[in-house]
Amino acid sequence: MEKLTYTIKDRDGMHARPAGAVIKAAGGFKSSIELVHKDRKVSLKGGIFGLLGLGIRFGDEIVLIIEGEDEKEALEAMSKAFNDNL
């Protein structure tokens, strides 16, 4: 299991464009990739609406939990997706 803690830097928080990029990045891996925010958890393979429904804002801290056979590669890709988009 791999974990990534990230603080949202985009002033608009999690909105459609970065959410789409994050979902797209997660879809390329076999590992399960879950995002935890304020004691709520969603799968990043479940679609964009669950992610947007968390109401993630600028300055919020999120945690990604990645588990599976390609978790190390997924961790690198998800870290890049968050850094590039949020």
ZIBEL-V939179 format. One record per residue. N is the residue number from 0. PHI is phi in radians with two decimals (999 if undefined). PSI is psi in degrees with one decimal (none if undefined). D_LAST is the distance of its C-alpha to the last C-alpha in Angstrom with 2 decimals. Layout:
n & phi & psi & d_last
N & PHI & PSI & D_LAST
N & PHI & PSI & D_LAST
This chain:
n & phi & psi & d_last
0 & 999 & 136.5 & 23.30
1 & -2.08 & 146.5 & 20.09
2 & -2.25 & 146.7 & 17.55
3 & -2.36 & 124.8 & 14.09
4 & -1.82 & 133.0 & 12.96
5 & -2.46 & 139.4 & 9.42
6 & -1.80 & 127.9 & 8.67
7 & -1.20 & 124.2 & 5.81
8 & -1.83 & -14.8 & 5.55
9 & -1.28 & 125.5 & 4.87
10 & -1.03 & -25.2 & 8.63
11 & -1.54 & -3.1 & 8.94
12 & 1.23 & -154.9 & 7.37
13 & -1.47 & 111.3 & 7.40
14 & -2.22 & -176.4 & 9.43
15 & -1.00 & -46.0 & 11.32
16 & -1.09 & -55.2 & 9.72
17 & -1.18 & -31.9 & 6.50
18 & -1.08 & -42.9 & 9.00
19 & -1.08 & -40.9 & 11.51
20 & -1.16 & -39.1 & 9.89
21 & -1.19 & -44.1 & 9.42
22 & -1.08 & -42.3 & 12.94
23 & -1.09 & -43.6 & 14.32
24 & -1.09 & -41.5 & 13.42
25 & -1.17 & -31.9 & 15.03
26 & -1.15 & -16.0 & 17.99
27 & -1.50 & 7.1 & 19.23
28 & -2.20 & 152.1 & 20.41
29 & -1.39 & -27.9 & 23.45
30 & -1.09 & 152.5 & 22.07
31 & -1.36 & 138.9 & 21.05
32 & -2.29 & 112.5 & 17.38
33 & -2.04 & 145.0 & 16.91
34 & -1.96 & 130.7 & 14.20
35 & -1.98 & 128.9 & 15.81
36 & -2.49 & 119.6 & 14.92
37 & 0.86 & 51.9 & 17.87
38 & 1.15 & 13.6 & 20.47
39 & -1.99 & 143.3 & 19.38
40 & -2.27 & 137.1 & 18.63
41 & -2.35 & 150.5 & 17.74
42 & -1.43 & 132.9 & 18.12
43 & -1.36 & 1.1 & 15.32
44 & -1.78 & 2.0 & 18.39
45 & -1.59 & -2.9 & 19.66
46 & 1.94 & 168.5 & 17.80
47 & -1.28 & -30.8 & 15.14
48 & -1.17 & -37.5 & 17.20
49 & -1.10 & -40.8 & 17.26
50 & -1.15 & -47.7 & 13.52
51 & -1.14 & -30.8 & 13.38
52 & -1.17 & -13.0 & 16.52
53 & -1.32 & -16.6 & 15.05
54 & 1.13 & 42.3 & 13.93
55 & -1.29 & 129.1 & 10.81
56 & -2.07 & 169.1 & 10.27
57 & -0.91 & 131.8 & 8.94
58 & 1.52 & -11.9 & 10.40
59 & -1.20 & 147.8 & 11.07
60 & -1.79 & 133.3 & 11.62
61 & -2.13 & 159.9 & 11.51
62 & -2.25 & 129.6 & 13.75
63 & -1.74 & 135.2 & 14.02
64 & -2.07 & 118.9 & 17.70
65 & -2.10 & 128.5 & 18.80
66 & -2.50 & 126.8 & 22.50
67 & 2.67 & -173.7 & 24.68
68 & -1.21 & -24.1 & 26.33
69 & -2.05 & 34.3 & 23.35
70 & -1.12 & -34.8 & 21.11
71 & -1.18 & -43.3 & 20.76
72 & -1.14 & -40.1 & 19.64
73 & -1.11 & -40.4 & 17.23
74 & -1.04 & -46.0 & 15.77
75 & -1.07 & -46.3 & 15.25
76 & -1.17 & -40.4 & 13.74
77 & -1.21 & -37.5 & 11.31
78 & -1.06 & -43.4 & 10.30
79 & -1.13 & -42.8 & 9.85
80 & -1.06 & -42.9 & 7.97
81 & -1.20 & -44.3 & 5.22
82 & -1.13 & -36.9 & 5.76
83 & -1.33 & -26.8 & 6.23
84 & -2.04 & -19.8 & 3.79
85 & -2.31 & none & 0.00
